[in-house]
């Protein structure tokens, strides 16, 4: 055991144990500097806090903040035990300047990044929406009705990145039912503010020169255009058969 009372004295190669009470170092108003394990000798290690029990360690600073640095290319590693986390409360985590450095690397990547939005242009535009491949169920209607309509198969999927959505849909009927009127498909869970044309393939559906589909709001409408007159009209129940098939796909912007 070694004991020193003066600030400018050193304890060399000795074990110093402080038991009980409170120890305060550098807490007065003067510009004190406290260096721990800064010897040039190799193998110096410094531990703060107790790794057992419920003890905790807090680093506090005035307006100058706290800086953790290393010499040369030494790493800084934060290693919470068990299910512990590294948390930030009430402040952003930012680089010191605009950097070309990466978050993670090709050999040490993050498993998942959770965020309410991503920006690639210093906040001018924020990518705030992402939906992975998600299923939806298309519902054919004639004049808004679905009486007697049955399917041998039907499915729909969509994916979204920002304000761009990819949509697919297909169905094959076993009966077109008895409802009458314009053909539409409902069930798409998103809505667009603009009319968006979609790619359409039909089997066992009659139409004039050209058939096509478009999304308005969250409803898909089917239409035909007569090449000789240029007249466009809705596909209706009489254009369909009991074994009609329809495939629709498209890219939607401005959802």
C-alpha distance (Angstrom), angle and dihedral (degrees) to the residues before:
residue distance angle dihedral
X1 . . .
X2 3.80 . .
X3 3.79 127.0 .
X4 3.81 127.3 -163.5
X5 3.79 126.5 175.5
X6 3.79 104.7 -179.1
X7 3.85 119.6 83.7
X8 3.79 94.1 -135.3
X9 3.79 96.4 50.7
X10 3.81 123.8 98.2
X11 3.77 133.4 -140.6
X12 3.79 106.8 -145.2
X13 3.80 124.6 -158.0
X14 3.79 93.6 -21.7
X15 3.76 137.0 123.7
X16 3.80 114.1 -117.2
X17 3.79 116.9 -165.9
X18 3.81 124.3 -171.1
X19 3.80 114.4 -168.7
X20 3.80 124.9 -172.5
X21 3.78 129.9 -17.4
X22 3.80 123.9 55.7
X23 3.79 129.5 -58.0
X24 3.81 118.8 -157.7
X25 3.77 120.7 -172.3
X26 3.77 123.6 -175.2
X27 3.80 95.7 -8.9
X28 3.80 98.5 134.1
X29 3.79 126.0 94.1
X30 3.80 96.1 -97.0
X31 3.79 125.6 100.5
X32 3.77 96.4 -100.5
X33 3.80 121.1 170.7
X34 3.79 120.9 -151.0
X35 3.80 117.7 -162.0
X36 3.79 120.1 -173.9
X37 3.81 122.7 -173.4
X38 3.81 93.3 -10.1
X39 3.79 96.5 136.0
X40 3.78 117.3 132.0
X41 3.79 89.4 -128.6
X42 3.80 114.2 106.6
X43 3.76 122.4 -109.7
X44 3.79 100.3 36.1
X45 3.81 112.4 154.2
X46 3.78 130.5 -176.8
X47 3.81 127.6 -161.8
X48 3.80 124.7 -170.5
X49 3.77 122.2 -169.0
X50 3.77 132.0 6.7
X51 3.81 120.6 -70.3
X52 3.82 92.5 -153.7
X53 3.77 134.0 62.7
X54 3.80 121.4 12.6
X55 3.79 98.1 -53.2
X56 3.80 117.6 136.6
X57 3.78 137.4 -160.7
X58 3.81 123.2 -138.9
X59 3.80 126.2 -172.2
X60 3.79 111.6 -159.3
X61 3.78 131.7 177.3
X62 3.77 141.4 172.9
X63 3.79 125.3 -116.4
X64 3.79 89.4 -52.6
X65 3.81 90.5 72.1
X66 3.79 128.0 -153.2
X67 3.79 123.5 -66.4
X68 3.81 122.8 -166.2
X69 3.80 111.7 -167.9
X70 3.79 138.5 162.0
X71 3.77 133.5 -154.2
X72 3.80 122.8 -108.4
X73 3.84 111.2 -19.8
X74 3.78 98.3 -28.4
X75 3.81 116.2 145.0
X76 3.79 129.4 -122.0
X77 3.80 110.3 -141.6
X78 3.79 126.3 -170.5
X79 3.80 109.0 -162.0
X80 3.81 116.8 178.8
X81 3.78 112.3 -171.3
X82 3.80 123.6 -117.4
X83 3.80 111.0 -21.9
X84 3.80 93.5 -13.8
X85 3.81 118.0 136.1
X86 3.78 138.6 -150.7
X87 3.81 104.2 -121.4
X88 3.78 135.3 -170.8
X89 3.79 118.3 -159.0
X90 3.79 125.2 -162.4
X91 3.82 99.3 -16.7
X92 3.81 138.8 75.9
X93 3.79 124.8 -111.8
X94 3.81 106.9 -127.3
X95 3.81 137.7 164.4
X96 3.80 117.1 -111.1
X97 3.83 90.3 -110.7
X98 3.82 138.3 -7.9
X99 3.79 101.2 -56.2
X100 3.78 138.3 -164.8
X101 3.80 90.2 -151.5
X102 3.80 123.0 117.8
X103 3.78 131.9 -122.8
X104 3.79 99.4 -126.9
X105 3.78 124.5 -14.0
X106 3.79 141.9 -115.5
X107 3.82 90.2 -89.6
X108 3.83 99.1 32.9
X109 3.79 108.6 40.5
X110 3.80 131.5 161.3
X111 3.80 115.7 -104.4
X112 3.82 94.4 -141.5
X113 3.79 134.8 -2.8
X114 3.80 114.8 -150.9
X115 3.80 115.0 -157.3
X116 3.79 140.5 149.6
X117 3.80 89.6 -140.6
X118 3.81 144.8 -8.0
X119 3.79 127.2 -144.2
X120 3.80 127.9 -162.9
X121 3.82 98.6 -179.2
X122 3.82 105.5 52.1
X123 3.79 94.3 -83.6
X124 3.81 100.6 -49.7
X125 3.81 90.1 117.1
X126 3.80 125.7 18.5
X127 3.79 124.1 -156.1
X128 3.78 98.4 -142.6
X129 3.81 105.0 157.8
X130 3.77 132.1 65.9
X131 3.81 127.6 158.4
X132 3.79 120.5 178.7
X133 3.82 120.3 -142.1
X134 3.80 102.6 -51.1
X135 3.80 129.5 -178.8
X136 3.79 125.7 -125.9
X137 3.81 130.9 176.5
X138 3.83 117.9 -123.4
X139 3.81 116.4 -143.2
X140 3.82 118.4 -159.8
X141 3.78 115.1 -146.1
X142 3.79 135.0 -177.5
X143 3.77 112.1 -153.1
X144 3.79 87.5 -16.9
X145 3.82 93.1 -56.6
X146 3.80 131.0 114.1
X147 3.81 102.1 -173.1
X148 3.79 111.8 154.4
X149 3.83 96.5 -8.9
X150 3.82 111.7 146.7
X151 3.81 133.4 173.2
X152 3.77 138.7 -150.2
X153 3.82 88.0 -158.3
X154 3.79 139.5 -8.1
X155 3.79 135.1 167.0
X156 3.77 142.4 157.3
X157 3.81 136.1 -166.9
X158 3.78 137.0 -176.9
X159 3.81 138.5 -178.9
X160 3.79 127.2 -165.8
X161 3.81 134.2 -157.9
X162 3.80 113.1 176.9
X163 3.80 108.7 -49.1
X164 3.83 94.3 -20.6
X165 3.82 119.0 93.2
X166 3.80 130.0 -177.2
X167 3.82 113.5 -149.4
X168 3.81 131.2 -169.2
X169 3.79 130.7 175.2
X170 3.81 138.3 167.2
X171 3.77 139.4 169.9
X172 3.80 140.4 169.9
X173 3.80 119.7 -153.1
X174 3.78 129.2 -138.3
X175 3.81 89.6 -176.2
X176 3.81 132.0 9.8
X177 3.80 90.5 -154.5
X178 3.80 126.7 -146.8
X179 3.80 104.5 -72.6
X180 3.80 115.0 116.7
X181 3.78 136.2 -152.4
X182 3.80 139.6 53.5
X183 3.81 117.0 -5.0
X184 3.80 117.4 -119.4
X185 3.80 137.5 158.5
X186 3.79 121.7 -138.9
X187 3.81 132.5 -179.6
X188 3.80 100.4 79.9
X189 3.83 103.8 136.2
X190 3.82 98.3 -147.3
X191 3.79 130.3 64.2
X192 3.81 131.8 -144.4
X193 3.79 126.7 -152.8
X194 3.81 93.1 -146.6
X195 3.80 134.6 55.3
X196 3.81 107.1 -101.8
X197 3.84 123.4 -165.4
X198 3.80 115.6 -135.4
X199 3.80 133.7 -160.1
X200 3.81 110.2 -104.3
X201 3.82 133.5 -165.0
X202 3.81 119.5 -178.7
X203 3.82 132.7 -171.8
X204 3.80 121.9 -166.9
X205 3.80 91.4 3.2
X206 3.80 119.4 122.6
X207 3.80 120.6 -142.1
X208 3.79 141.6 153.5
X209 3.81 121.5 -101.1
X210 3.79 96.5 -44.7
X211 3.81 136.9 13.5
X212 3.77 124.7 -160.2
X213 3.80 143.2 163.3
X214 3.77 135.9 -139.9
X215 3.79 136.9 -173.9
X216 3.79 117.7 -129.0
X217 3.80 114.6 178.0
X218 3.80 101.6 -35.7
X219 3.83 96.9 -35.2
X220 3.82 126.9 95.8
X221 3.82 114.8 -142.0
X222 3.84 125.2 -161.5
X223 3.81 121.4 -147.7
X224 3.79 141.1 170.4
X225 3.79 130.8 -147.3
X226 3.81 124.0 -151.2
X227 3.78 107.1 -137.7
X228 3.80 93.8 -155.4
X229 3.80 97.0 51.8
X230 3.80 102.0 20.9
X231 3.79 88.8 -130.0
X232 3.83 116.9 150.8
X233 3.79 122.0 -157.1
X234 3.78 139.0 162.5
X235 3.78 122.2 -89.3
X236 3.81 107.2 -116.8
X237 3.78 137.7 -168.4
X238 3.82 92.7 -81.9
X239 3.82 90.1 61.7
X240 3.81 89.5 61.6
X241 3.80 132.2 74.5
X242 3.78 131.2 -157.2
X243 3.82 89.7 -98.8
X244 3.82 99.7 41.5
X245 3.80 118.9 144.7
X246 3.80 127.9 -161.2
X247 3.82 130.9 -172.2
X248 3.82 120.2 -170.8
X249 3.79 129.2 -177.5
X250 3.78 134.2 164.7
X251 3.78 151.5 140.1
X252 3.79 116.1 -108.7
X253 3.81 124.1 -160.3
X254 3.80 128.9 -167.7
X255 3.80 100.3 29.7
